[in-house]
Amino acid sequence: MDYRALRERPRQFLALTSLHVAEFDDLLTAFAPAWERHHRWHTLAGKRRQFPAHRERPTAVLAGSDVKLFFLLTYLKSNALQEHQAA
């Protein structure tokens, strides 16, 4: 799924996330700084880092807080199979 393309299709975006694009943007303003603060000092496994992470890796599959939030919302809503997430 392409997050940026789905933003242009509001009905499909709503069906996948249960949020309108404007609501998603409002949630993103709170999610992005919270994610950055947490991820700076913790790994994805929840362990505390010895040194803070300074930036996202260029090879990140879920690059950007908006894509991460979209992935989380669609996963939580649909409890999807791996095939759905890979589409």
Summary of the structure (lengths in Angstrom):
residues: 87
radius of gyration: 14.1
end to end distance: 5.6
largest distance: 43.8
contacts: 184
relative contact order: 0.16
helix: 60%
strand: 2%
